[in-house]
Amino acid sequence: MIFKNTLVAAGLIGLFLVQPAEAGSLEAKKLKALFPGSFHAIVNGWAVKFTAHGDGSLVGKFKSKTDTGRWSIRSGQLCITLTQWLGGRTACSQVVQDGQWYRAD
């Protein structure tokens, strides 16, 4: 997933553009500073817009499709749950800097 001021999730997790960070995995404090917010992502080649709200809710929009879920930070990892797109499963990943982008596996 590639994001501009972004967000990520396994299968739906990838790259996102925000402010530059130090190399390596982001610490939980730095990761929390990225959220909440609206993020533009590239997921499997498709442009997806995510909005992460301060209450932990998450909305994803792709063309005319919308999905909802939750985001959280657990043990220094970004965790995302999406009702339809991830089948209600939670995907967690460390977020690392990749140039000006951030990547989650």
N, C-alpha and C positions, 0 to 999 in steps of 0.2 A: 504494500500500500504506500503510495507517495502522498504526503500531506503538505499543504501550505498552511501554517499555523495549525498543526495537525494532531492526529490521533491514530492508533494502530491496534490490530487484534489478529491472532493466528488464523491464517486463511484470510482474514480481514485485517491482518496486521502487516505493516510494511515500513514505509518511509514517510516522514512528515517534516515540514519546514517550519521552524520557529526561530527563536533567537539562538545564536551560536552557543555551544556548550563545550565543556572539556571533553577530551577523548575518553573512550571507555563507557561503561554503563553509567547511566545517570543515577545519582543518589536519589532516594525517595523525596527529599526536600526539593531538589531541582526538578524532579518529575512533577511534583505537586504544583510547582510554580507555573507549569504549562497549562493547567486545567483550573477552572472550566474555560470553555471557549468554543469557537466555531472553526472547523478544520476542513480543508479541501484535500482529498486523498485520491490516489490512483490505486485501485484494487483490481488486480488481474487485468490491467489495461483500461479499466473503466473509471471515469470521474465520479466520485462519491463525496457528498457533503455530510459531515458529521457535526452535530452540536452536542457538546458535553455540558450539562447544567451543573450548577453548584451543589444540587441535592443528590448528585450521583446518577441522575437519569441521562439517557443518551438517545439521540434521534439520528438515524441515517437516511439520506435521500439519494436515490439513484434514478435519474429520469423521472418517471411518474410513480416510482415505487418508494415506499417508506417503511422503515423498520424501527422498532424501539427496543431499548434495553437499559443496561446499567454499565457504568464504568467505576473503577476503584483502583487504588494502589495498595498492593499487598506485598509485604516483604520486599519492597523496592522494585516490584514489577507492576506494569500496567495490565490490568485485567478488564476485559470487555465481555459482556454478555449481550447477545442480540437474539430476540425472540425467534425470528424467521431465518435470518441469514446464517446464524450459527446454530440453529435448531435449539435455542435455549441453553446451549452449553456456554461455559465460561472459558475463555482463552486468556492466558497470562503470559507475558514475555518481558524480559528486560529490554529497556530502550537504550540504544547506543547511538552516538553521533557518527554520521557518515558524511563527511564534508559539511555542507550547510544544511543537510537533512538529518533526520533521525530515523532509525530503523528498529523495528521490533520483529523478531523471528516468529 
